[in-house]
Amino acid sequence: MLSAPEIPRSVLNAPRNTAAVAVTVLLAAVPAAAGTPDVDWDHGSGPPNMAKGLPNPPGWYRAAVGPRSPEKVLYLTFDDGPSPQTRPLLRSLRRHGAHATFFVVGAAAAAAPGVLSVMRRDGHAIGNHTWSHPRLTDVPTAVVRREIRRTRRAVGPGGAPCLRPPFGLVDERVAHEALRQGLMPVMWTAHVEDWNPHPLSWTVARLRAATRPGAVILMHDTHRQTVHAVRTMLPRWRARGYRLDVVPACKTPTS
């Protein structure tokens, strides 16, 4: 099982006041449950367990979100951007006072610093989705490390302390490297299958069916239809009393 990221020796050896501040920031950036032994990253992910596209390593939800609650809150998450569809999505979210978590691909993020600035300004979280979207469970640890670090550099200051493993593929080795870098792996409880072409009404129906307290909904801000479906649902969610917030594990100390 996993432990929380170790505090760097350079921090521990720093002057007392400097070290205290640095340690506080490091600990605040990682959810309290991140270091618990309750997440079994070696199970619930990978092709045998993902016929429905719902990776579910036991304990991940409590570690990334917290205990299940009847509170009407939804966590919208968007992978693979930024793309030309991201700015229209951001405008819709802003119009309805909604916050989301964007798991950006490093190569795309590096090419769209202006979009990242808008995300930060509007209070969204910018999570890590690796540089080139590889299957992390199939590559050496050195590649996992490089993919994460390169994306963190592209995002710059204010990046969220969380990782969405591409395809939801994670195991103990990948999770350990992510946590070592201070990033909590975040899965999802529902998705809209927007990587396949569907009518808008179908996508809206999937979002409606996924709406339940505490749902973590996977979407991609690379598809126009996804943006239209979210735009359709935003006033409906608000009318039903739902709050749209950042995934708790992805909140920064200043959030």
N, C-alpha and C positions, 0 to 999 in steps of 0.2 A: 504494500500500500504506500501512499504518498505522504510526504511531509511538505510543509510550506517552504517557499524559497529561503535559502540561507541568507543571513545578512552578511554582505561583503566585509572582508577583513579591513578594507580601507575605511569603512564606516565605523567599525568597532574601535579602530585605532585613532580616529579623529578626535579633536578636542571635545570635551564633554558636551558643550552646548550644541556644537555642530552635529555630533553623533546622535544626540537625542532627537533633534529635528529630523535628521535623515531616517532614523529608525521609525519614527512616527509616520512619516510619509510612506515608507516601504510597507509597513503593516497596514496602513489605511488603504493602500492600493490593492490589497488582497482580501477577499471575503473571509470572515472569521472561520467559515467552515472549510476553507480551501485546504487546510492541512489536516483535516480529520481523516481517520482511516476508513471512512464509511463509503468512499467511492471506489467501485470495482471497475477500473477502466479496461480491464481485459475481457469484460463480458458486456453484451448488449450492443456491440458495434461490429462492423464487418459484414460482408455479404450474407452469411447464414442468419444473421439476426436483423437484417434490414430489408426484408422483402417488401415492407410497406414504407420504407424510407424514414423510419422513426428510430434513430439510434437512442438506446436507453441504457447506458451503463448504470447499474444500480447505485443510487446515491447522488447522481450528478445534479438533479434538480435542487435538492436541498443545499448542495454546496454552492451552486451558482445563483439560485433565486431565494432559497429559504424554505421554511416549512409551508406546506399547502395552507391556503387561507381562502375564506369566502369573499375576501375583498375584491371588488370589481376593478381589476387592473389587468391590462393586456400588455404584453411585451412584443412589439413588432420588431422583427429583425430582417435586415436586407443584406444579402451576400453578393459578391462578385463585382460591385461597382468600385469607383464611380463610373457612370456611363452618361450618354446624352439624356437618359430618362431621369437621372437623379435630381437635377434642378427642379423640374416640374413636381416631382414627389416632395421635395423639400418645401416648395411653396404651399402645397396642399396641407402638409403637416403643420406648417407655421400658421396657416389660416385657422386651423382648428385647435391650436394650442397643444398639439400632440408631440411627444418625444419618442424617438426610436433608437435602435442600435444598428449601426452600419458596420458590417464586417467587410472591410475593403481589401481588395487584391492590391498588393504593393505596387505592381507595375502600373496599374490604372491610377492609383492614388498619386504616384509620382508625377503623372501627366496632368493631374487636375488639382493643383494646390488651392485654387480658388474655391472649388466645391468643398474641400475639407474645411476651409475657413468659414463657409456658410454653416456647415454642420456644427462646428464648435460654437459659433455665434448663437445658433438657435437652440443649443442645449442638448444636442444629440451625442451619443457615444460613438467613438470611432474605434471599432475593434479590429483585431488582426485576423486576416484570412489567408495569410502567407503571400509570398511574392508572385509565385507562378501557378498556384492551385494544384500542387501534386498530391498524390495519395501518400500521406505522411507515414502510414504504416508500412509502406513498401520501399521507403528510402532510408539510407543510413542516418543515424542521429546527427552527424555533422551537417547533413543537408537540411534536416528539420531545423536545426539551430540557425543555419544561414537564412533559410526562408523566413523565419520569424524575425530575426534581427534586421534583415534588409527592409522588411515591411515597416518595422518600428522606426527605422531611420527615415523612410519615405513619409510616414505620418507625422513625425516630429513631436514636439511637446504637446501634451494634452491627449495623447493616445490612451484609449481605455485599457485597463488591465485584464483583458480577456481575449480568448482565441476561439474562433469557429474553425475546427478542422475541416478541410475540404471533404465533401461527400459524407461528413459525419464520421469519418474513419479515424478512430483513436484507440490506443492501447496504453498499457502502463508506461511503456518507454516514451511514447510521444507525449503523454500527459505529464510525465516527470520532467521532460525538457521544457514544456510550456510553463509549468509551475516554477521551475528553477529560474525562469526569466520573469516571474511575477505575473503570469497570465493564466487565468482560470479557463479551462475548456468549457464551452457553452454549447449544448445540443439544442433540441427543439421538441415541442410536444405536438406540433401540427404543421403541415405545409400545404401549399395550394397547387403543387405540381406544375408550377408555371414554366418549367423547362419544356413542357409539351404544349402544343397549340390547343387552346380550348376557347369556346365562346365566352364573352365577358360575363354572361349570366351564370355560367358554370363556376368561374373563379369567384364571383361574389357569393354564390351559394356555399363554396368551400370555406370562405372566410366566415360566413355566418355560422356554419356548422362548427368551426374551430373556436368560436367565441364562448369562452367560459373563464371564470376567475383564475388568474395566474397563468394563462396560456402563453407559451413562447412560440410565436408563429414565424416559420421560415418563409421568406419570399426573396425575390431577386430584383434589385433596382436596375436591371438591364432589359426589362421587358415593358413595353408601353402598356400592355393590357393589365399588368400588375399595378401600375400606377393608376390606371383608370378604376380598377376594382377597389383599391384603397381609397381613392377619392370618393367613390360611391359609399363606402362603408363608414368613413369618418363621421359624418353627421349622425348616422344610425347608432354607432357605438356611443357617441356622446348622449344621444337621446335615451339610451338604455342605462346611462349612468356609469359608463366605463371610463377609466382614466388610462391613458396610454403613456407608458413610462419606459425609461431605460432599464435594461436587465440589471438587477442589483449588483452582480459581480462586475459589471462593466462601468460602474460609477467611479469617477475619480475623486480624490480627496476634496476637490473644490465643487463637486456636483451638488 
